[in-house]
Amino acid sequence: MSKICQITGKREMVGNNVSHSKRRTKRKFNVNLFTKKFYWVEQDCWVSLNISAAGLRTINKLGLDAAIKMAAEKGYLNA
């Protein structure tokens, strides 16, 4: 499972750990990602998505059908 949100396209970012002496070492900022199943009323089926917390808020705001169509247009959905 790749760490990419299927609704918003968010992925892990790269940054630095900065110590007290200002030494910098590379680190990753992971996205808050989880797998969730939704019932898609328009298609009459269950859909399992890897989404972030921001993606869940987008689905709550726009609705599942509109969010999936928007993600498909932008190329975030892989299936």
N, C-alpha and C positions, 0 to 999 in steps of 0.2 A: 504494500500500500504506500503510494507516494504521498508526501506531506503537502498536498495541494488541495485547497477548498474547491469543490466542484461548482459552487455557486458564484463566489466572488473572485476566485483565482488567486487567493492569498497563498503564499508559500513561505518557507523559512528564509530568514534574512541572516546575513553574516555581519558580525561586528567584532568588537574587541572587549576582552576583560581588561580592566585598568586597575592595577594594584595601587597601593598607597604610594609606592615609589614611582608611579606613572609608567611602569613597564606594561606593554600591551601584548596580549596573546589572543589569537583568534578564537572566536566562539560562535555558536549558532543561536539565533532567536527562533524557537519553534512556534508554529501557529497553534492556536487553541483548537485542535481538530478532533472530531469524533464521528462515529458512524451512527446514522439515524435513519429509521424507516418512516416514510410518509405515505399516506393513502392519497393517490392522485385521482380525484373525482372525475375529471374530464376523460381520462383514459381507463377508469375503473380498474386500477391495479395498484399494487404496492411498489414503491420505489425506494431503494436503499442508496443513500448519498453519504459521501465523506464531506462534511461541512464544518466550517468554523463557527464560532459564536456569532461573528458578524454576518455570516451566511444565514444563520437561523433567524437573526433579526430582519434580514432582507426578506426571507420567506414570510415572516409574520407581517411585514409591512405591505408587500406587493401581492402575496398569495403564491402558492406553489406553482401554478401553471405559468404565471407571468415570470417568476424567477427562473424557472427551467428554460423558458423560451429565450430570456435575456442571456443566460449562461451559454446556451447553444449557439446564439448569434456571435458571442465573443469567443467561442471555442474552448470554454472551460470544461464542458462535459466531454468525457472520453468514450461514451457509449451511446 
